[in-house]
Amino acid sequence: MPSNFTRVRWREGYDIDEVDAFIERLAATVEGRYVDTPVTAADIRNVSFTPTRLREGYAIDEVDTFLDQAERGLSQ
């Protein structure tokens, strides 16, 4: 399930595959689908992604904003 984050190339971004894999685990957790390791609010708070610069990546601010909202949602 690809994410809808803006893709950037000439400025620092987050590795697309890493973000997509984490978002898929998060979606499975929220939807109650089976996942080996369900995502917790602490996982969201502590996740880190490999930065990209000369290859395409996701806009850092968009991913971080989404993760902040997801963490608040899981904490409730």
C-alpha positions as CSV (number, residue, x, y, z in Angstrom):
1,M,0.0,0.0,0.0
2,P,1.9,3.1,-1.2
3,S,1.6,6.2,0.9
4,N,0.3,9.5,-0.3
5,F,3.2,11.6,0.9
6,T,4.9,14.1,-1.4
7,R,8.0,12.7,-3.1
8,V,11.1,14.8,-3.0
9,R,14.4,14.4,-4.8
10,W,16.6,17.5,-4.3
11,R,16.1,17.9,-0.6
12,E,16.4,15.4,2.2
13,G,13.5,12.9,2.5
14,Y,12.8,9.6,4.1
15,D,13.4,6.2,2.5
16,I,10.2,5.3,0.7
17,D,10.3,1.6,1.2
18,E,11.0,1.9,4.9
19,V,8.1,4.4,5.4
20,D,5.7,2.3,3.4
21,A,6.6,-0.9,5.4
22,F,6.0,0.9,8.7
23,I,2.8,2.5,7.5
24,E,1.5,-0.9,6.4
25,R,2.3,-2.4,9.8
26,L,0.5,0.6,11.4
27,A,-2.5,0.2,9.2
28,A,-2.7,-3.5,9.9
29,T,-2.5,-2.8,13.7
30,V,-5.3,-0.2,13.5
31,E,-7.5,-2.3,11.3
32,G,-7.0,-5.4,13.5
33,R,-5.4,-7.5,10.8
34,Y,-2.7,-10.0,11.8
35,V,0.8,-8.5,12.0
36,D,3.8,-10.2,13.6
37,T,4.6,-7.1,15.7
38,P,1.7,-4.7,16.2
39,V,2.7,-1.0,16.3
40,T,2.5,0.8,19.6
41,A,2.5,4.5,20.3
42,A,6.1,4.1,21.6
43,D,7.1,2.5,18.3
44,I,5.7,5.5,16.4
45,R,7.5,7.9,18.7
46,N,10.8,6.1,18.3
47,V,10.7,5.1,14.6
48,S,13.5,6.4,12.4
49,F,14.0,6.2,8.7
50,T,17.0,6.3,6.5
51,P,17.4,9.8,5.0
52,T,17.7,10.3,1.3
53,R,19.0,13.2,-0.7
54,L,19.9,12.4,-4.3
55,R,17.3,9.7,-4.7
56,E,13.6,10.1,-4.3
57,G,12.2,10.1,-0.8
58,Y,9.1,11.2,1.1
59,A,8.8,14.7,2.5
60,I,10.0,14.6,6.1
61,D,7.6,17.2,7.4
62,E,4.5,15.3,6.0
63,V,5.6,11.9,7.4
64,D,6.5,13.4,10.8
65,T,3.1,15.2,11.0
66,F,1.3,12.0,10.1
67,L,3.2,10.0,12.7
68,D,2.4,12.6,15.4
69,Q,-1.3,12.3,14.6
70,A,-1.1,8.5,14.5
71,E,0.7,8.4,17.9
72,R,-2.0,10.6,19.5
73,G,-4.7,8.3,18.0
74,L,-3.1,5.1,19.3
75,S,-2.5,6.7,22.7
76,Q,-6.2,7.3,23.3
